[in-house]
Amino acid sequence: MSDFGLSFDCALTFADILARLNQLGPWTWHERDSAWYGNLASARTETVSLDLIESGSNEIPGGSVDAGNGQPFAISVRAGRKHPPDARAWAAIEARIREVVLPALGASRVQPTDPID
C-alpha cells in the first residue's frame, strides 16, 4: 500500500466537482482554506486522507500551484497514519477512486502524480 495522486482534466468547476464527490460518497468532502494550494477540498477518515486541489494562483506573492502534469485538478490519497487501512481496504479505496469517482467526474487524461502532504 502506498500513497498516490492522480492528476486529471475535467470540464466541471471546482464547486461542481466538490458537489459531485459528496453525492457519490462514501466520503464527506469539505472545502478548506489554503494559502498554498488555492482551491482545496478534503475528506478525512481514520484510515484515509483525500485531497482535491485545483491548479492556479495561490496567496504566496507571485505564486501558483500545479496539480500535476500541467493539468487543472488532482486527487491525493494517503493512508491514515494512526490507523492505516489493511491491504484489502486500501485496494477497495484505490479501485473506488479509479473506477467510480474519476469516471463520475468525467475525468480525462488521468495520470499519476505525487500525493500532497
VMD Tcl script that builds the backbone (N, CA, C; Angstrom):
set m [mol new atoms 351]
animate dup $m
set s [atomselect $m all]
$s set {name element resname resid chain x y z} {
  {N N MET 1 A 0.856 -1.161 0.000}
  {CA C MET 1 A 0.000 0.000 0.000}
  {C C MET 1 A 0.903 1.224 0.000}
  {N N SER 2 A 0.654 2.120 -0.961}
  {CA C SER 2 A 1.400 3.375 -0.922}
  {C C SER 2 A 0.505 4.526 -1.351}
  {N N ASP 3 A 0.771 5.681 -0.750}
  {CA C ASP 3 A 0.013 6.878 -1.074}
  {C C ASP 3 A 0.145 7.163 -2.563}
  {N N PHE 4 A -0.868 7.813 -3.131}
  {CA C PHE 4 A -0.796 8.123 -4.554}
  {C C PHE 4 A -1.573 9.387 -4.868}
  {N N GLY 5 A -1.273 9.954 -6.014}
  {CA C GLY 5 A -2.003 11.096 -6.526}
  {C C GLY 5 A -2.324 10.865 -7.989}
  {N N LEU 6 A -3.416 11.436 -8.436}
  {CA C LEU 6 A -3.822 11.335 -9.837}
  {C C LEU 6 A -4.233 12.727 -10.316}
  {N N SER 7 A -3.566 13.223 -11.352}
  {CA C SER 7 A -3.959 14.492 -11.947}
  {C C SER 7 A -4.902 14.192 -13.107}
  {N N PHE 8 A -5.761 15.181 -13.422}
  {CA C PHE 8 A -6.745 14.937 -14.476}
  {C C PHE 8 A -7.320 16.232 -15.006}
  {N N ASP 9 A -7.864 16.148 -16.211}
  {CA C ASP 9 A -8.650 17.217 -16.810}
  {C C ASP 9 A -10.113 16.952 -16.493}
  {N N CYS 10 A -10.899 18.022 -16.412}
  {CA C CYS 10 A -12.316 17.870 -16.127}
  {C C CYS 10 A -13.034 19.129 -16.578}
  {N N ALA 11 A -14.195 18.968 -17.197}
  {CA C ALA 11 A -14.979 20.112 -17.658}
  {C C ALA 11 A -15.758 20.772 -16.520}
  {N N LEU 12 A -15.876 20.109 -15.378}
  {CA C LEU 12 A -16.608 20.658 -14.245}
  {C C LEU 12 A -15.784 21.723 -13.530}
  {N N THR 13 A -16.468 22.627 -12.853}
  {CA C THR 13 A -15.788 23.591 -11.998}
  {C C THR 13 A -15.397 22.898 -10.692}
  {N N PHE 14 A -14.538 23.550 -9.928}
  {CA C PHE 14 A -14.152 23.015 -8.630}
  {C C PHE 14 A -15.392 22.791 -7.755}
  {N N ALA 15 A -16.284 23.771 -7.720}
  {CA C ALA 15 A -17.508 23.648 -6.910}
  {C C ALA 15 A -18.376 22.481 -7.383}
  {N N ASP 16 A -18.469 22.289 -8.694}
  {CA C ASP 16 A -19.262 21.177 -9.232}
  {C C ASP 16 A -18.630 19.835 -8.892}
  {N N ILE 17 A -17.308 19.766 -8.956}
  {CA C ILE 17 A -16.607 18.522 -8.585}
  {C C ILE 17 A -16.884 18.212 -7.118}
  {N N LEU 18 A -16.759 19.208 -6.264}
  {CA C LEU 18 A -16.992 19.013 -4.837}
  {C C LEU 18 A -18.411 18.508 -4.574}
  {N N ALA 19 A -19.398 19.099 -5.225}
  {CA C ALA 19 A -20.790 18.648 -5.073}
  {C C ALA 19 A -20.945 17.208 -5.547}
  {N N ARG 20 A -20.344 16.878 -6.671}
  {CA C ARG 20 A -20.444 15.514 -7.209}
  {C C ARG 20 A -19.775 14.514 -6.265}
  {N N LEU 21 A -18.620 14.864 -5.718}
  {CA C LEU 21 A -17.931 13.968 -4.777}
  {C C LEU 21 A -18.815 13.681 -3.564}
  {N N ASN 22 A -19.481 14.686 -3.053}
  {CA C ASN 22 A -20.348 14.478 -1.888}
  {C C ASN 22 A -21.593 13.669 -2.241}
  {N N GLN 23 A -22.075 13.775 -3.476}
  {CA C GLN 23 A -23.204 12.932 -3.908}
  {C C GLN 23 A -22.776 11.470 -3.990}
  {N N LEU 24 A -21.559 11.236 -4.459}
  {CA C LEU 24 A -21.074 9.871 -4.646}
  {C C LEU 24 A -20.827 9.137 -3.340}
  {N N GLY 25 A -20.278 9.872 -2.327}
  {CA C GLY 25 A -19.883 9.203 -1.097}
  {C C GLY 25 A -18.788 8.186 -1.367}
  {N N PRO 26 A -18.370 7.402 -0.461}
  {CA C PRO 26 A -18.815 7.364 0.920}
  {C C PRO 26 A -18.187 8.463 1.783}
  {N N TRP 27 A -17.276 9.238 1.197}
  {CA C TRP 27 A -16.565 10.264 1.959}
  {C C TRP 27 A -17.329 11.583 1.923}
  {N N THR 28 A -17.194 12.360 2.979}
  {CA C THR 28 A -17.763 13.705 3.042}
  {C C THR 28 A -16.625 14.696 2.828}
  {N N TRP 29 A -16.767 15.481 1.771}
  {CA C TRP 29 A -15.732 16.431 1.379}
  {C C TRP 29 A -16.081 17.826 1.899}
  {N N HIS 30 A -15.036 18.559 2.317}
  {CA C HIS 30 A -15.190 19.920 2.818}
  {C C HIS 30 A -14.163 20.812 2.142}
  {N N GLU 31 A -14.614 21.974 1.678}
  {CA C GLU 31 A -13.676 22.947 1.129}
  {C C GLU 31 A -12.859 23.508 2.284}
  {N N ARG 32 A -11.572 23.718 2.032}
  {CA C ARG 32 A -10.671 24.198 3.078}
  {C C ARG 32 A -9.955 25.458 2.626}
  {N N ASP 33 A -9.594 26.270 3.573}
  {CA C ASP 33 A -8.749 27.421 3.288}
  {C C ASP 33 A -7.324 26.930 3.131}
  {N N SER 34 A -6.637 27.460 2.145}
  {CA C SER 34 A -5.252 27.077 1.936}
  {C C SER 34 A -4.531 28.177 1.185}
  {N N ALA 35 A -3.574 28.800 1.853}
  {CA C ALA 35 A -2.766 29.831 1.192}
  {C C ALA 35 A -1.897 29.194 0.113}
  {N N TRP 36 A -1.470 27.963 0.336}
  {CA C TRP 36 A -0.548 27.324 -0.609}
  {C C TRP 36 A -1.268 26.731 -1.810}
  {N N TYR 37 A -2.334 25.986 -1.585}
  {CA C TYR 37 A -2.969 25.253 -2.677}
  {C C TYR 37 A -4.083 26.004 -3.392}
  {N N GLY 38 A -4.512 27.139 -2.890}
  {CA C GLY 38 A -5.625 27.825 -3.549}
  {C C GLY 38 A -6.896 27.045 -3.279}
  {N N ASN 39 A -7.533 26.499 -4.316}
  {CA C ASN 39 A -8.742 25.696 -4.117}
  {C C ASN 39 A -8.356 24.311 -3.630}
  {N N LEU 40 A -8.850 23.975 -2.458}
  {CA C LEU 40 A -8.529 22.713 -1.801}
  {C C LEU 40 A -9.762 22.196 -1.094}
  {N N ALA 41 A -10.044 20.914 -1.263}
  {CA C ALA 41 A -11.108 20.236 -0.516}
  {C C ALA 41 A -10.526 18.942 0.026}
  {N N SER 42 A -11.026 18.518 1.168}
  {CA C SER 42 A -10.501 17.318 1.804}
  {C C SER 42 A -11.619 16.452 2.348}
  {N N ALA 43 A -11.315 15.179 2.454}
  {CA C ALA 43 A -12.174 14.205 3.130}
  {C C ALA 43 A -11.255 13.393 4.034}
  {N N ARG 44 A -11.644 13.220 5.271}
  {CA C ARG 44 A -10.810 12.515 6.237}
  {C C ARG 44 A -11.610 11.432 6.950}
  {N N THR 45 A -10.974 10.286 7.109}
  {CA C THR 45 A -11.480 9.246 7.997}
  {C C THR 45 A -10.273 8.785 8.810}
  {N N GLU 46 A -10.478 7.855 9.712}
  {CA C GLU 46 A -9.335 7.327 10.476}
  {C C GLU 46 A -8.356 6.588 9.573}
  {N N THR 47 A -8.852 6.030 8.472}
  {CA C THR 47 A -7.997 5.179 7.654}
  {C C THR 47 A -7.457 5.843 6.388}
  {N N VAL 48 A -8.053 6.970 5.963}
  {CA C VAL 48 A -7.605 7.575 4.707}
  {C C VAL 48 A -7.810 9.093 4.736}
  {N N SER 49 A -6.885 9.793 4.085}
  {CA C SER 49 A -6.983 11.238 3.880}
  {C C SER 49 A -6.987 11.489 2.381}
  {N N LEU 50 A -8.010 12.196 1.912}
  {CA C LEU 50 A -8.127 12.516 0.493}
  {C C LEU 50 A -8.154 14.030 0.327}
  {N N ASP 51 A -7.477 14.509 -0.711}
  {CA C ASP 51 A -7.464 15.936 -1.014}
  {C C ASP 51 A -7.717 16.133 -2.499}
  {N N LEU 52 A -8.478 17.155 -2.816}
  {CA C LEU 52 A -8.701 17.587 -4.187}
  {C C LEU 52 A -8.097 18.973 -4.305}
  {N N ILE 53 A -7.226 19.191 -5.289}
  {CA C ILE 53 A -6.661 20.513 -5.496}
  {C C ILE 53 A -6.903 20.951 -6.937}
  {N N GLU 54 A -6.945 22.262 -7.096}
  {CA C GLU 54 A -7.082 22.858 -8.414}
  {C C GLU 54 A -5.854 23.720 -8.679}
  {N N SER 55 A -5.269 23.575 -9.859}
  {CA C SER 55 A -4.138 24.405 -10.249}
  {C C SER 55 A -4.562 25.860 -10.322}
  {N N GLY 56 A -3.625 26.730 -10.076}
  {CA C GLY 56 A -3.909 28.156 -10.211}
  {C C GLY 56 A -3.092 28.969 -9.243}
  {N N SER 57 A -3.434 30.226 -9.141}
  {CA C SER 57 A -2.668 31.105 -8.267}
  {C C SER 57 A -2.987 30.797 -6.809}
  {N N ASN 58 A -2.011 31.083 -5.961}
  {CA C ASN 58 A -2.217 30.936 -4.531}
  {C C ASN 58 A -1.919 32.263 -3.859}
  {N N GLU 59 A -1.930 32.280 -2.543}
  {CA C GLU 59 A -1.759 33.529 -1.811}
  {C C GLU 59 A -0.300 33.914 -1.606}
  {N N ILE 60 A 0.626 33.103 -2.080}
  {CA C ILE 60 A 2.044 33.424 -1.988}
  {C C ILE 60 A 2.331 34.453 -3.082}
  {N N PRO 61 A 2.933 35.609 -2.764}
  {CA C PRO 61 A 3.165 36.632 -3.790}
  {C C PRO 61 A 3.835 36.057 -5.043}
  {N N GLY 62 A 3.145 36.214 -6.167}
  {CA C GLY 62 A 3.657 35.709 -7.440}
  {C C GLY 62 A 3.623 34.204 -7.559}
  {N N GLY 63 A 2.977 33.538 -6.616}
  {CA C GLY 63 A 2.997 32.079 -6.583}
  {C C GLY 63 A 1.842 31.435 -7.316}
  {N N SER 64 A 2.043 30.177 -7.647}
  {CA C SER 64 A 0.980 29.366 -8.221}
  {C C SER 64 A 1.251 27.922 -7.862}
  {N N VAL 65 A 0.242 27.097 -8.019}
  {CA C VAL 65 A 0.371 25.680 -7.734}
  {C C VAL 65 A -0.068 24.904 -8.968}
  {N N ASP 66 A 0.642 23.817 -9.236}
  {CA C ASP 66 A 0.323 22.941 -10.351}
  {C C ASP 66 A -0.178 21.634 -9.758}
  {N N ALA 67 A -1.392 21.236 -10.120}
  {CA C ALA 67 A -1.972 19.997 -9.597}
  {C C ALA 67 A -1.176 18.771 -10.043}
  {N N GLY 68 A -0.369 18.922 -11.056}
  {CA C GLY 68 A 0.465 17.822 -11.543}
  {C C GLY 68 A 0.314 17.652 -13.030}
  {N N ASN 69 A 1.411 17.487 -13.704}
  {CA C ASN 69 A 1.426 17.237 -15.139}
  {C C ASN 69 A 0.774 18.360 -15.949}
  {N N GLY 70 A 0.738 19.569 -15.393}
  {CA C GLY 70 A 0.138 20.699 -16.089}
  {C C GLY 70 A -1.376 20.621 -16.207}
  {N N GLN 71 A -1.992 19.737 -15.436}
  {CA C GLN 71 A -3.440 19.559 -15.508}
  {C C GLN 71 A -4.141 20.366 -14.417}
  {N N PRO 72 A -5.427 20.655 -14.619}
  {CA C PRO 72 A -6.100 21.547 -13.682}
  {C C PRO 72 A -6.450 20.948 -12.321}
  {N N PHE 73 A -6.594 19.638 -12.215}
  {CA C PHE 73 A -7.049 19.041 -10.957}
  {C C PHE 73 A -6.199 17.829 -10.581}
  {N N ALA 74 A -6.198 17.535 -9.275}
  {CA C ALA 74 A -5.561 16.312 -8.793}
  {C C ALA 74 A -6.277 15.839 -7.542}
  {N N ILE 75 A -6.314 14.526 -7.384}
  {CA C ILE 75 A -6.779 13.896 -6.146}
  {C C ILE 75 A -5.571 13.224 -5.525}
  {N N SER 76 A -5.377 13.493 -4.250}
  {CA C SER 76 A -4.285 12.900 -3.485}
  {C C SER 76 A -4.894 11.955 -2.455}
  {N N VAL 77 A -4.333 10.749 -2.354}
  {CA C VAL 77 A -4.876 9.733 -1.452}
  {C C VAL 77 A -3.743 9.235 -0.564}
  {N N ARG 78 A -3.929 9.397 0.745}
  {CA C ARG 78 A -2.907 8.984 1.711}
  {C C ARG 78 A -3.525 8.106 2.790}
  {N N ALA 79 A -2.799 7.081 3.172}
  {CA C ALA 79 A -3.265 6.194 4.244}
  {C C ALA 79 A -3.224 6.942 5.571}
  {N N GLY 80 A -4.204 6.668 6.429}
  {CA C GLY 80 A -4.205 7.240 7.768}
  {C C GLY 80 A -2.949 6.809 8.511}
  {N N ARG 81 A -2.310 7.740 9.193}
  {CA C ARG 81 A -1.041 7.438 9.866}
  {C C ARG 81 A -1.232 6.614 11.136}
  {N N LYS 82 A -2.284 6.901 11.885}
  {CA C LYS 82 A -2.514 6.165 13.126}
  {C C LYS 82 A -3.250 4.857 12.895}
  {N N HIS 83 A -4.145 4.849 11.902}
  {CA C HIS 83 A -4.967 3.663 11.622}
  {C C HIS 83 A -5.000 3.403 10.116}
  {N N PRO 84 A -3.883 2.956 9.534}
  {CA C PRO 84 A -3.898 2.714 8.091}
  {C C PRO 84 A -4.822 1.551 7.734}
  {N N PRO 85 A -5.408 1.610 6.545}
  {CA C PRO 85 A -6.274 0.505 6.129}
  {C C PRO 85 A -5.442 -0.739 5.847}
  {N N ASP 86 A -6.063 -1.894 5.986}
  {CA C ASP 86 A -5.350 -3.111 5.599}
  {C C ASP 86 A -5.300 -3.167 4.070}
  {N N ALA 87 A -4.564 -4.110 3.534}
  {CA C ALA 87 A -4.335 -4.187 2.082}
  {C C ALA 87 A -5.643 -4.306 1.306}
  {N N ARG 88 A -6.579 -5.065 1.821}
  {CA C ARG 88 A -7.862 -5.249 1.126}
  {C C ARG 88 A -8.658 -3.938 1.081}
  {N N ALA 89 A -8.711 -3.221 2.202}
  {CA C ALA 89 A -9.425 -1.944 2.253}
  {C C ALA 89 A -8.746 -0.906 1.364}
  {N N TRP 90 A -7.413 -0.907 1.363}
  {CA C TRP 90 A -6.682 0.045 0.517}
  {C C TRP 90 A -6.977 -0.220 -0.963}
  {N N ALA 91 A -7.002 -1.472 -1.352}
  {CA C ALA 91 A -7.322 -1.823 -2.746}
  {C C ALA 91 A -8.728 -1.345 -3.107}
  {N N ALA 92 A -9.665 -1.455 -2.167}
  {CA C ALA 92 A -11.040 -1.000 -2.415}
  {C C ALA 92 A -11.093 0.520 -2.560}
  {N N ILE 93 A -10.328 1.245 -1.760}
  {CA C ILE 93 A -10.267 2.710 -1.859}
  {C C ILE 93 A -9.705 3.113 -3.210}
  {N N GLU 94 A -8.593 2.505 -3.587}
  {CA C GLU 94 A -7.971 2.842 -4.876}
  {C C GLU 94 A -8.902 2.511 -6.045}
  {N N ALA 95 A -9.561 1.366 -5.978}
  {CA C ALA 95 A -10.499 0.983 -7.044}
  {C C ALA 95 A -11.662 1.964 -7.114}
  {N N ARG 96 A -12.176 2.407 -5.978}
  {CA C ARG 96 A -13.293 3.355 -5.983}
  {C C ARG 96 A -12.877 4.678 -6.635}
  {N N ILE 97 A -11.690 5.157 -6.323}
  {CA C ILE 97 A -11.203 6.402 -6.940}
  {C C ILE 97 A -11.091 6.233 -8.452}
  {N N ARG 98 A -10.429 5.172 -8.877}
  {CA C ARG 98 A -10.153 4.980 -10.307}
  {C C ARG 98 A -11.387 4.555 -11.112}
  {N N GLU 99 A -12.228 3.711 -10.543}
  {CA C GLU 99 A -13.316 3.098 -11.309}
  {C C GLU 99 A -14.679 3.754 -11.113}
  {N N VAL 100 A -14.846 4.522 -10.042}
  {CA C VAL 100 A -16.139 5.154 -9.770}
  {C C VAL 100 A -16.008 6.677 -9.766}
  {N N VAL 101 A -15.128 7.191 -8.913}
  {CA C VAL 101 A -15.038 8.639 -8.718}
  {C C VAL 101 A -14.607 9.366 -9.990}
  {N N LEU 102 A -13.454 9.004 -10.528}
  {CA C LEU 102 A -12.957 9.726 -11.711}
  {C C LEU 102 A -13.906 9.612 -12.908}
  {N N PRO 103 A -14.453 8.441 -13.220}
  {CA C PRO 103 A -15.429 8.382 -14.309}
  {C C PRO 103 A -16.679 9.234 -14.035}
  {N N ALA 104 A -17.139 9.279 -12.782}
  {CA C ALA 104 A -18.323 10.081 -12.453}
  {C C ALA 104 A -18.072 11.577 -12.633}
  {N N LEU 105 A -16.809 11.982 -12.532}
  {CA C LEU 105 A -16.450 13.384 -12.755}
  {C C LEU 105 A -16.239 13.697 -14.233}
  {N N GLY 106 A -16.214 12.654 -15.063}
  {CA C GLY 106 A -15.893 12.858 -16.471}
  {C C GLY 106 A -14.417 13.187 -16.653}
  {N N ALA 107 A -13.587 12.691 -15.750}
  {CA C ALA 107 A -12.154 12.972 -15.789}
  {C C ALA 107 A -11.518 12.369 -17.036}
  {N N SER 108 A -10.601 13.131 -17.612}
  {CA C SER 108 A -9.851 12.637 -18.768}
  {C C SER 108 A -8.363 12.879 -18.531}
  {N N ARG 109 A -7.553 12.256 -19.360}
  {CA C ARG 109 A -6.085 12.358 -19.268}
  {C C ARG 109 A -5.593 12.123 -17.835}
  {N N VAL 110 A -6.118 11.101 -17.190}
  {CA C VAL 110 A -5.734 10.769 -15.820}
  {C C VAL 110 A -4.294 10.251 -15.834}
  {N N GLN 111 A -3.457 10.859 -14.981}
  {CA C GLN 111 A -2.046 10.494 -14.915}
  {C C GLN 111 A -1.585 10.459 -13.461}
  {N N PRO 112 A -0.642 9.581 -13.137}
  {CA C PRO 112 A -0.090 9.573 -11.795}
  {C C PRO 112 A 0.640 10.884 -11.501}
  {N N THR 113 A 0.543 11.332 -10.270}
  {CA C THR 113 A 1.288 12.495 -9.791}
  {C C THR 113 A 1.596 12.264 -8.326}
  {N N ASP 114 A 2.419 13.114 -7.752}
  {CA C ASP 114 A 2.773 12.967 -6.342}
  {C C ASP 114 A 1.577 13.329 -5.455}
  {N N PRO 115 A 1.372 12.573 -4.377}
  {CA C PRO 115 A 0.341 12.984 -3.417}
  {C C PRO 115 A 0.816 14.224 -2.674}
  {N N ILE 116 A -0.114 15.037 -2.178}
  {CA C ILE 116 A 0.287 16.221 -1.426}
  {C C ILE 116 A 0.467 15.864 0.038}
  {N N ASP 117 A 1.250 16.651 0.730}
  {CA C ASP 117 A 1.477 16.433 2.172}
  {C C ASP 117 A 0.450 17.164 2.975}
}
mol reanalyze $m
mol bondsrecalc $m
mol representation Tube
mol addrep $m
